[in-house]
Amino acid sequence: MSEREILVVYDRQCPVCEAYCRMTRIRESVGELHLVDAREPSAVMDEITEQGLDIDQGMVVKVGDSVYYGAEAIHALALMSSRSGLFNRLSHWVFRSQTRARLLYPLLRAARNLLLKGLRRTKVNNLDLPANERF
């Protein structure tokens, strides 16, 4: 991975996560955004698992050697966003504050988990936790 690459690791089977990641635009001066499906084997997923980060509980943003998880990840993306388009401006305004990101992220994650339960999706379960296959 080059220093200008920004990896966003998320569950591609989540329609909300997929839409959010597809709509996010990163400023060219920051780097190039690469979306990584957490359900596919990859070196970055191995690294996330080694760090004990549960991808079912939060997305991951990796910039160089820095790893951001959950609320920190959405905050980092907001700071790097291009502000082009209504979605990116709104996302920047809401999540540029670490406090707002920390307060809102658990609510967004709970709504996501409820949606995935309704859609009968399985968890990624990258940490191989027992009895942790379903939302």
FENSULSUL-V929779 format. One record per backbone hydrogen bond with DSSP energy under -1.0 kcal/mol. NH is the residue of the N-H (numbers start at 1). CO is the residue of the C=O. If there is no record, write none. Layout:
NH|CO + NH|CO
This chain:
5|2 + 6|32 + 7|62 + 8|34 + 9|60 + 10|36 + 14|11 + 18|14 + 19|15 + 20|16 + 21|17 + 22|18 + 23|19 + 24|20 + 27|80 + 30|27 + 31|27 + 32|4 + 34|6 + 36|8 + 38|10 + 40|37 + 46|42 + 47|43 + 48|44 + 49|45 + 50|46 + 51|47 + 52|49 + 53|48 + 57|54 + 60|9 + 61|68 + 62|7 + 63|66 + 66|63 + 68|61 + 70|59 + 72|69 + 74|70 + 75|71 + 76|72 + 77|73 + 78|74 + 79|75 + 80|76 + 81|77 + 82|25 + 89|85 + 90|86 + 91|87 + 92|88 + 93|89 + 94|90 + 95|91 + 96|92 + 101|97 + 102|98 + 103|99 + 104|100 + 105|101 + 108|104 + 109|105 + 110|106 + 111|107 + 112|108 + 113|109 + 114|110 + 115|111 + 116|112 + 117|113 + 118|114 + 119|115 + 120|117 + 121|116 + 123|133 + 128|125
